[in-house]
Amino acid sequence: MRLVDQILDTLNSNEFTIADNEHKGISGKELSPQVSWLASKISELPSGPIGICCSNGPRLIIALLAVMLSERSIILLGVKWQDSELNHVINESPCAAVIFEAGFREIDLGEGWHTFIASELAVQYRTTVIPFVPDGLWVGQYTSGTTGRSKLVIREWQALQDEIMALDKAVLLSGNPLFLNMAPAHHSYGFCGGMLWPLYKHAKIVTIRDFYPSQTRKIWHKKEPDVVFGLPFQYQFIATSPGPVPNKPVIAFSAGGPLVREVREVVHENLGFYLSNNYGSTESGTMCIYPEMPIDEKVSCVGWPLQGRVFATDVNGQLLLESEGVMRGYYGEEPVSLPYKTGDKGIISDDGRVFIQGRIKPVINIGGVKVDTSYVEEVLLRIPAISEVVVFPDESTGFYQSIKAFVVLKENSMENEASIREHCRDYLKQIEVPRKIIIVDQLPRSETGKILGKYLLNIK
């Protein structure tokens, strides 16, 4: 059965399907009338994909199933994105309409948009001509924008089905399992694994909308989930918060950032089980998992490839991936070709494990001279007063780029732009010294802890 049909079959179930935090679970049949009504309203809208901007579990599921039932493509949007970013991506995307949670997150999308209310959901739809729409049915998700503007990643439903089937074969679940999903719903990891997988299995889902460690720990203890999806910092906070000890699930996935030894250690010591590393990306979905990652394992090890994922390396040590789970491409760009370039340097051990040795950092072209941004960052971090730094190319007038560095200083630091630049001159060639050094209070980060370069691009 197709993934879409299997998930829509949830609407025929009398079993508890989804709950948000400790609220009462809702069955498929209880959801069915709301889904059908919303789907009929969507069918009256101009053709094109439908954006979903919801974090409440039941409302998200209603929106998701209604869009699937109306045979429209889906674009997932982050509830906590800044208004300016949300407005920009929606108006530049091929969204024909966007579904928000009424009274929780709505924005003014400008002229050419109208609104209607569907129970606890607000639907804003275009009356103007929408941008070019890619063919077929697909799911669109935005990259985090760590090195620039977010890009809309388009993945076929077949790619999502391939990922879910691979996860299902890697983790043996019996009976009617319960999933606890703490990861953001718009994030590839939380959406595909923590939402679509349990819907495919007709399993129970409890979503965490607003993460409070002690409350989440109590919910975990009460619900006794079989599968948990979370971020490293969430597990660390839960493990060090007061409250009853949660059960040991069949598997507790961690993704969105490195599963460092400190997190593995505190979870095992305080909760009594080992976390499982999940390595992937928006473009590829889950690529590898490391079930019950030992405390003494190197943080660079991300485990074994899921079924159907084959890795190799190119001459630069970049990991290349062959997989049906890879995206079709970025919206507005040429389709991606296989093998897919992951952007990560890595090695593959004799026993098949994959080790990550860092990102392939962008190279800045300054008048024909290639400058490695990672080396510039390394030099800046040698200054004791600097706690964090990120370097980007700065588009300049003329034919070349220049270097722009954003730095976070430690408390009571006396460093300034001039002293930082003087330090750079001792270790860098003149052409490698950042033309602009901007001191900021903090670097903007995503819910998963990644630096969001897109919020720094327009700072002068």
C-alpha positions as CSV (number, residue, x, y, z in Angstrom):
1,M,0.0,0.0,0.0
2,R,1.2,3.5,-0.8
3,L,2.4,5.6,2.2
4,V,-0.3,8.2,1.6
5,D,-3.0,5.6,1.5
6,Q,-1.7,3.8,4.6
7,I,-1.6,7.0,6.5
8,L,-5.1,8.1,5.4
9,D,-6.4,4.7,6.6
10,T,-5.8,6.1,10.1
11,L,-9.1,8.0,9.7
12,N,-10.9,4.6,9.9
13,S,-9.5,3.8,13.3
14,N,-11.3,4.0,16.6
15,E,-8.0,3.7,18.4
16,F,-6.3,6.6,20.2
17,T,-4.2,8.2,17.5
18,I,-2.6,11.4,18.8
19,A,-2.4,13.6,21.9
20,D,-0.6,16.8,22.6
21,N,1.2,16.9,25.9
22,E,-1.2,15.4,28.5
23,H,-4.4,16.2,26.7
24,K,-6.9,13.5,25.9
25,G,-5.9,11.3,22.9
26,I,-8.0,11.7,19.8
27,S,-8.9,8.7,17.5
28,G,-8.9,8.6,13.8
29,K,-12.6,8.5,13.6
30,E,-12.9,11.6,15.8
31,L,-10.5,13.4,13.5
32,S,-12.2,12.2,10.3
33,P,-15.1,14.8,10.1
34,Q,-12.7,17.7,10.6
35,V,-10.3,16.3,8.1
36,S,-13.0,15.8,5.5
37,W,-14.5,19.3,5.9
38,L,-11.1,21.0,5.7
39,A,-10.2,18.9,2.6
40,S,-13.4,20.0,0.9
41,K,-12.5,23.6,1.6
42,I,-9.0,23.1,0.3
43,S,-10.3,21.6,-2.9
44,E,-12.1,24.9,-3.6
45,L,-8.8,26.9,-3.4
46,P,-6.5,27.8,-6.3
47,S,-4.3,24.8,-7.3
48,G,-0.9,24.5,-5.7
49,P,0.8,23.2,-2.6
50,I,-0.5,24.0,0.9
51,G,1.8,25.3,3.6
52,I,1.3,24.0,7.2
53,C,2.5,26.1,10.1
54,C,1.3,24.2,13.2
55,S,2.9,22.8,16.3
56,N,-0.1,21.4,18.2
57,G,-0.2,17.7,17.4
58,P,-3.9,17.1,16.7
59,R,-4.2,20.3,14.7
60,L,-1.1,19.4,12.7
61,I,-2.5,16.0,12.0
62,I,-5.8,17.4,10.9
63,A,-4.1,19.8,8.5
64,L,-1.7,17.2,7.2
65,L,-4.4,14.6,6.5
66,A,-6.7,17.2,5.0
67,V,-4.0,18.2,2.5
68,M,-3.1,14.6,1.7
69,L,-6.8,13.8,1.2
70,S,-7.2,16.7,-1.2
71,E,-4.2,15.4,-3.1
72,R,-2.1,18.6,-2.7
73,S,1.6,18.9,-2.1
74,I,2.7,20.0,1.4
75,I,5.2,22.6,2.5
76,L,6.1,22.5,6.2
77,L,6.9,25.9,7.9
78,G,8.4,26.6,11.3
79,V,6.1,28.0,13.9
80,K,8.9,29.8,15.7
81,W,10.4,31.5,12.7
82,Q,10.6,35.3,12.7
83,D,7.6,37.0,11.1
84,S,9.8,38.6,8.4
85,E,11.3,35.2,7.4
86,L,7.9,33.4,7.5
87,N,6.4,36.2,5.3
88,H,9.3,36.0,2.9
89,V,9.4,32.2,2.4
90,I,5.6,32.0,2.0
91,N,5.4,34.8,-0.6
92,E,8.4,33.5,-2.5
93,S,7.2,29.8,-2.3
94,P,4.6,28.1,-4.5
95,C,2.1,27.9,-1.6
96,A,-1.5,28.4,-2.7
97,A,-2.5,28.6,0.9
98,V,-1.1,28.3,4.4
99,I,-2.8,26.6,7.4
100,F,-2.0,28.2,10.8
101,E,-3.3,27.6,14.3
102,A,-6.0,30.2,14.9
103,G,-5.1,32.6,17.6
104,F,-1.6,31.1,18.1
105,R,0.4,31.9,15.0
106,E,-0.9,34.0,12.2
107,I,0.9,36.8,10.2
108,D,-0.1,39.4,7.7
109,L,1.0,38.1,4.3
110,G,0.1,41.3,2.6
111,E,-2.2,42.1,-0.4
112,G,-3.6,39.2,-2.4
113,W,-4.3,37.0,0.6
114,H,-7.6,36.1,2.2
115,T,-8.5,34.1,5.4
116,F,-11.2,31.7,6.5
117,I,-11.4,29.9,9.9
118,A,-11.8,26.1,10.1
119,S,-12.5,25.2,13.7
120,E,-9.2,25.9,15.5
121,L,-7.3,26.5,12.2
122,A,-6.9,29.6,10.2
123,V,-6.4,29.2,6.4
124,Q,-4.8,32.1,4.5
125,Y,-5.0,31.7,0.7
126,R,-3.8,33.5,-2.4
127,T,-5.9,35.4,-4.8
128,T,-2.9,36.4,-6.9
129,V,-0.9,34.3,-9.4
130,I,1.4,31.9,-7.5
131,P,4.9,31.1,-8.6
132,F,5.8,28.1,-10.8
133,V,4.7,24.9,-9.1
134,P,6.9,21.7,-9.5
135,D,5.0,18.7,-11.0
136,G,3.5,15.9,-9.0
137,L,2.9,15.4,-5.3
138,W,5.7,16.0,-2.8
139,V,6.6,17.3,0.6
140,G,8.6,20.5,0.9
141,Q,10.8,21.4,3.9
142,Y,13.2,24.3,4.4
143,T,16.8,23.9,5.2
144,S,17.9,25.7,8.4
145,G,19.9,28.3,6.6
146,T,23.2,27.8,8.4
147,T,25.3,29.3,5.6
148,G,22.7,31.6,3.9
149,R,19.1,31.9,3.0
150,S,16.9,28.9,3.6
151,K,16.2,26.7,0.6
152,L,13.0,24.8,-0.1
153,V,13.8,21.1,-0.3
154,I,11.4,19.0,-2.4
155,R,11.2,15.3,-1.6
156,E,8.9,12.8,-3.3
157,W,6.5,10.8,-1.2
158,Q,8.3,7.7,-2.5
159,A,11.5,9.1,-0.9
160,L,9.7,9.5,2.5
161,Q,8.3,6.0,2.2
162,D,11.7,4.6,1.5
163,E,13.0,6.3,4.7
164,I,10.1,5.1,6.8
165,M,10.4,1.5,5.6
166,A,14.2,1.6,6.3
167,L,13.5,2.8,9.9
168,D,10.8,0.2,10.4
169,K,13.2,-2.6,9.4
170,A,16.0,-1.2,11.6
171,V,13.8,-1.1,14.7
172,L,11.6,-4.1,15.7
173,L,8.4,-2.9,17.2
174,S,5.5,-5.1,18.3
175,G,1.9,-4.6,19.2
176,N,0.5,-1.1,19.1
177,P,3.6,1.1,19.9
178,L,3.5,4.6,21.3
179,F,5.8,7.3,19.9
180,L,6.8,10.4,22.0
181,N,7.9,13.2,19.6
182,M,9.8,16.1,21.2
183,A,11.4,17.3,17.9
184,P,10.0,20.3,15.9
185,A,7.2,19.2,13.5
186,H,8.7,21.1,10.5
187,H,12.1,19.4,11.0
188,S,12.7,16.5,8.6
189,Y,13.8,14.2,11.6
190,G,10.7,15.0,13.7
191,F,8.2,15.0,10.8
192,C,9.2,11.8,9.0
193,G,10.3,9.7,11.9
194,G,8.2,11.2,14.7
195,M,5.0,11.8,12.8
196,L,4.7,9.9,9.5
197,W,6.3,6.7,10.7
198,P,3.8,6.2,13.6
199,L,0.9,7.2,11.3
200,Y,2.1,4.6,8.8
201,K,2.1,2.0,11.6
202,H,-1.3,3.2,12.9
203,A,0.6,3.7,16.2
204,K,-0.1,6.2,19.0
205,I,1.6,9.6,19.0
206,V,2.2,12.0,21.9
207,T,3.7,15.3,20.7
208,I,5.5,17.9,22.9
209,R,4.5,21.3,21.7
210,D,6.3,23.5,24.3
211,F,9.3,21.8,25.9
212,Y,9.5,22.1,29.6
213,P,12.0,19.4,31.0
214,S,10.2,18.5,34.2
215,Q,6.8,18.4,32.6
216,T,8.1,16.3,29.7
217,R,9.7,13.9,32.1
218,K,6.4,13.4,33.8
219,I,4.6,12.8,30.5
220,W,7.3,10.3,29.5
221,H,6.9,8.5,32.8
222,K,3.1,8.4,32.5
223,K,2.8,7.4,28.8
224,E,5.7,4.9,28.7
225,P,6.6,5.4,25.0
226,D,8.2,2.7,22.9
227,V,10.0,5.2,20.6
228,V,11.2,8.6,21.5
229,F,12.4,11.4,19.1
230,G,14.3,14.2,20.7
231,L,17.2,16.6,20.5
232,P,20.4,16.2,22.5
233,F,19.8,19.2,24.8
234,Q,16.2,17.9,25.5
235,Y,17.5,14.6,26.8
236,Q,20.2,16.3,28.9
237,F,17.6,18.6,30.5
238,I,15.1,15.7,31.1
239,A,17.9,13.6,32.7
240,T,18.8,16.4,35.1
241,S,15.3,17.6,36.0
242,P,13.3,16.4,39.0
243,G,10.5,13.9,38.7
244,P,9.7,10.2,38.3
245,V,12.2,8.1,36.3
246,P,10.9,7.5,32.7
247,N,10.7,4.0,31.3
248,K,13.4,2.6,29.0
249,P,11.9,2.7,25.5
250,V,12.7,0.3,22.7
251,I,14.7,3.1,21.2
252,A,15.3,6.8,22.0
253,F,16.6,8.7,18.9
254,S,18.7,11.8,19.2
255,A,19.4,14.1,16.2
256,G,19.7,17.8,15.3
257,G,23.2,18.0,16.8
258,P,26.2,15.8,17.8
259,L,25.4,13.2,20.5
260,V,28.3,14.2,22.7
261,R,29.7,12.0,25.5
262,E,28.4,14.3,28.2
263,V,24.8,13.8,27.1
264,R,25.1,10.1,26.6
265,E,26.7,9.8,30.1
266,V,24.1,11.8,32.0
267,V,21.2,10.0,30.3
268,H,22.7,6.6,31.1
269,E,23.5,7.6,34.7
270,N,20.2,9.2,35.6
271,L,17.7,7.5,33.3
272,G,19.4,4.0,32.9
273,F,19.5,3.6,29.1
274,Y,21.7,4.5,26.1
275,L,20.6,7.0,23.5
276,S,20.6,6.1,19.8
277,N,22.2,8.5,17.3
278,N,20.3,9.5,14.2
279,Y,22.4,11.1,11.3
280,G,20.6,12.7,8.4
281,S,19.7,15.9,6.7
282,T,16.6,17.7,5.2
283,E,17.9,16.8,1.8
284,S,18.4,13.1,2.4
285,G,16.3,12.1,5.4
286,T,17.9,9.7,7.9
287,M,21.1,8.1,6.6
288,C,22.6,6.3,9.5
289,I,21.6,5.2,13.0
290,Y,23.7,4.0,15.9
291,P,21.4,2.0,18.3
292,E,22.3,2.5,22.0
293,M,25.5,4.4,21.3
294,P,28.1,3.5,24.0
295,I,29.4,6.2,26.3
296,D,33.0,5.6,25.2
297,E,32.3,5.8,21.4
298,K,33.8,8.7,19.5
299,V,31.3,11.5,18.9
300,S,32.4,11.5,15.3
301,C,30.8,8.0,14.8
302,V,27.2,8.2,13.5
303,G,26.6,4.5,13.2
304,W,25.6,2.2,10.3
305,P,23.8,3.2,7.1
306,L,20.1,2.3,7.0
307,Q,19.0,-0.3,4.4
308,G,19.3,1.1,0.9
309,R,21.8,3.7,1.8
310,V,25.3,3.2,0.2
311,F,28.2,5.5,1.0
312,A,31.4,6.3,-0.8
313,T,33.9,9.2,-0.6
314,D,35.3,11.5,-3.3
315,V,38.9,12.7,-3.7
316,N,38.3,15.4,-1.1
317,G,37.0,13.0,1.5
318,Q,33.4,14.1,1.1
319,L,30.8,11.5,1.8
320,L,28.7,10.6,-1.3
321,L,25.3,8.9,-0.9
322,E,23.2,6.6,-3.1
323,S,19.7,6.4,-1.8
324,E,16.1,6.5,-2.9
325,G,15.4,8.8,0.1
326,V,17.3,11.7,-1.4
327,M,15.4,14.9,-2.4
328,R,14.3,15.6,-5.9
329,G,16.1,19.0,-5.6
330,Y,15.8,22.6,-4.3
331,Y,12.8,24.6,-5.5
332,G,13.8,26.7,-8.5
333,E,17.0,24.8,-9.1
334,E,18.0,21.9,-11.3
335,P,17.2,18.4,-10.1
336,V,19.8,16.8,-7.9
337,S,21.9,14.0,-9.3
338,L,23.2,10.8,-7.6
339,P,25.4,10.2,-5.8
340,Y,24.3,12.9,-3.5
341,K,27.1,15.1,-2.1
342,T,26.4,15.3,1.7
343,G,28.7,18.2,2.4
344,D,30.3,16.2,5.2
345,K,33.8,14.9,5.3
346,G,34.0,11.4,6.5
347,I,35.4,7.9,6.5
348,I,33.8,4.4,6.4
349,S,35.3,1.8,8.8
350,D,35.8,-1.8,7.9
351,D,32.7,-2.8,9.9
352,G,30.6,-0.3,7.9
353,R,30.3,2.5,10.5
354,V,30.4,6.0,9.2
355,F,32.6,8.7,10.9
356,I,32.1,12.4,10.3
357,Q,35.2,14.6,10.3
358,G,33.5,18.0,9.8
359,R,31.7,20.0,7.2
360,I,33.0,20.9,3.8
361,K,33.3,24.6,4.5
362,P,32.5,27.1,1.8
363,V,35.5,28.6,0.0
364,I,35.4,32.4,-0.5
365,N,36.7,33.6,-3.9
366,I,38.5,36.9,-3.4
367,G,39.7,38.1,-6.8
368,G,40.5,34.6,-7.8
369,V,42.2,33.6,-4.5
370,K,40.3,30.8,-2.7
371,V,40.0,31.4,1.1
372,D,39.0,28.6,3.4
373,T,36.5,30.0,5.9
374,S,37.1,27.2,8.5
375,Y,40.8,28.3,8.8
376,V,39.8,31.9,9.3
377,E,37.3,30.8,12.0
378,E,40.1,28.7,13.6
379,V,42.4,31.7,13.8
380,L,39.7,34.0,15.3
381,L,39.0,31.3,18.0
382,R,42.6,31.5,19.1
383,I,41.8,34.8,20.7
384,P,41.0,33.9,24.3
385,A,38.3,36.6,24.6
386,I,36.2,35.2,21.7
387,S,33.7,32.4,22.6
388,E,32.0,31.9,19.2
389,V,32.6,32.9,15.6
390,V,31.2,32.3,12.2
391,V,32.6,33.6,8.9
392,F,30.6,34.2,5.7
393,P,31.3,35.7,2.3
394,D,30.2,39.3,2.0
395,E,29.0,40.2,-1.4
396,S,30.9,43.3,-2.5
397,T,30.6,45.7,-5.5
398,G,32.9,44.6,-8.2
399,F,33.9,41.2,-9.3
400,Y,34.9,39.6,-6.0
401,Q,33.7,38.7,-2.5
402,S,35.1,39.8,0.8
403,I,35.1,38.1,4.3
404,K,32.6,39.1,7.0
405,A,33.1,37.6,10.5
406,F,30.6,37.6,13.3
407,V,32.1,37.1,16.8
408,V,30.7,36.7,20.3
409,L,33.0,38.0,23.1
410,K,33.3,36.6,26.6
411,E,32.0,38.7,29.4
412,N,34.1,41.7,30.4
413,S,36.2,41.4,27.3
414,M,38.2,44.5,26.1
415,E,38.6,43.3,22.5
416,N,37.3,45.4,19.7
417,E,37.2,45.3,15.9
418,A,40.7,46.8,15.6
419,S,42.4,44.5,18.1
420,I,40.8,41.4,16.6
421,R,41.9,42.5,13.1
422,E,45.5,43.0,14.4
423,H,45.5,39.5,15.7
424,C,44.4,38.2,12.4
425,R,47.2,39.9,10.6
426,D,49.7,37.9,12.7
427,Y,48.3,34.6,11.3
428,L,46.5,35.3,8.1
429,K,47.5,36.6,4.7
430,Q,46.3,40.1,4.1
431,I,43.6,38.9,1.7
432,E,42.3,36.4,4.3
433,V,41.8,39.1,7.0
434,P,38.1,39.8,7.4
435,R,37.1,43.1,5.9
436,K,34.2,43.4,8.3
437,I,34.3,42.1,11.9
438,I,30.9,42.5,13.6
439,I,30.6,41.9,17.4
440,V,27.2,40.5,18.4
441,D,25.7,39.5,21.7
442,Q,24.9,36.0,20.5
443,L,24.7,33.9,17.3
444,P,21.1,33.1,16.2
445,R,20.4,29.4,16.5
446,S,17.7,27.0,15.4
447,E,15.6,24.8,17.7
448,T,18.2,22.1,17.1
449,G,21.2,24.4,18.0
450,K,22.5,25.1,14.5
451,I,23.8,28.6,13.8
452,L,21.3,30.4,11.5
453,G,23.4,32.4,9.1
454,K,20.3,33.7,7.3
455,Y,19.6,36.1,10.2
456,L,23.1,37.5,10.0
457,L,23.3,38.2,6.2
458,N,21.7,41.6,6.3
459,I,23.7,42.9,9.3
460,K,26.0,45.6,8.1
